[in-house]
Amino acid sequence: SGLTSLTAGASRIFEGGAVNQTVVEMERGFLFIMSISDGSSLAVLSHPEADIGLVGYEMALLVDRAGTVLTPDLRAELQGSLLN
């Protein structure tokens, strides 16, 4: 959430609009963060040799599909069932 807040703040300052995706390149791979419509985020780690365009594309498809199904209430219910 810290990285998401940082990129959102930078976007506001530079009038960049909504942040669609954040990519962090690391020595041993990539971290992708993509916003879901309700304010939550999807994070994915990949191998350094991964096709980052394909990873971003597949994430966008998943966000489009899951964003309408994984409501905050459903996520809370699922998380609650894991704790029991």
Secondary structure as a PSIPRED ss2 file (coil, helix, strand):
# PSIPRED VFORMAT (PSIPRED V4.0)

   1 S C   1.000  0.000  0.000
   2 G H   0.000  1.000  0.000
   3 L H   0.000  1.000  0.000
   4 T H   0.000  1.000  0.000
   5 S H   0.000  1.000  0.000
   6 L H   0.000  1.000  0.000
   7 T H   0.000  1.000  0.000
   8 A H   0.000  1.000  0.000
   9 G H   0.000  1.000  0.000
  10 A H   0.000  1.000  0.000
  11 S H   0.000  1.000  0.000
  12 R H   0.000  1.000  0.000
  13 I H   0.000  1.000  0.000
  14 F C   1.000  0.000  0.000
  15 E C   1.000  0.000  0.000
  16 G C   1.000  0.000  0.000
  17 G C   1.000  0.000  0.000
  18 A C   1.000  0.000  0.000
  19 V C   1.000  0.000  0.000
  20 N C   1.000  0.000  0.000
  21 Q E   0.000  0.000  1.000
  22 T E   0.000  0.000  1.000
  23 V E   0.000  0.000  1.000
  24 V E   0.000  0.000  1.000
  25 E E   0.000  0.000  1.000
  26 M E   0.000  0.000  1.000
  27 E C   1.000  0.000  0.000
  28 R C   1.000  0.000  0.000
  29 G E   0.000  0.000  1.000
  30 F E   0.000  0.000  1.000
  31 L E   0.000  0.000  1.000
  32 F E   0.000  0.000  1.000
  33 I E   0.000  0.000  1.000
  34 M E   0.000  0.000  1.000
  35 S E   0.000  0.000  1.000
  36 I C   1.000  0.000  0.000
  37 S C   1.000  0.000  0.000
  38 D C   1.000  0.000  0.000
  39 G C   1.000  0.000  0.000
  40 S C   1.000  0.000  0.000
  41 S E   0.000  0.000  1.000
  42 L E   0.000  0.000  1.000
  43 A E   0.000  0.000  1.000
  44 V E   0.000  0.000  1.000
  45 L E   0.000  0.000  1.000
  46 S E   0.000  0.000  1.000
  47 H C   1.000  0.000  0.000
  48 P C   1.000  0.000  0.000
  49 E C   1.000  0.000  0.000
  50 A C   1.000  0.000  0.000
  51 D C   1.000  0.000  0.000
  52 I H   0.000  1.000  0.000
  53 G H   0.000  1.000  0.000
  54 L H   0.000  1.000  0.000
  55 V H   0.000  1.000  0.000
  56 G H   0.000  1.000  0.000
  57 Y H   0.000  1.000  0.000
  58 E H   0.000  1.000  0.000
  59 M H   0.000  1.000  0.000
  60 A H   0.000  1.000  0.000
  61 L H   0.000  1.000  0.000
  62 L H   0.000  1.000  0.000
  63 V H   0.000  1.000  0.000
  64 D H   0.000  1.000  0.000
  65 R H   0.000  1.000  0.000
  66 A H   0.000  1.000  0.000
  67 G H   0.000  1.000  0.000
  68 T C   1.000  0.000  0.000
  69 V C   1.000  0.000  0.000
  70 L C   1.000  0.000  0.000
  71 T C   1.000  0.000  0.000
  72 P H   0.000  1.000  0.000
  73 D H   0.000  1.000  0.000
  74 L H   0.000  1.000  0.000
  75 R H   0.000  1.000  0.000
  76 A H   0.000  1.000  0.000
  77 E H   0.000  1.000  0.000
  78 L H   0.000  1.000  0.000
  79 Q H   0.000  1.000  0.000
  80 G H   0.000  1.000  0.000
  81 S H   0.000  1.000  0.000
  82 L H   0.000  1.000  0.000
  83 L H   0.000  1.000  0.000
  84 N C   1.000  0.000  0.000
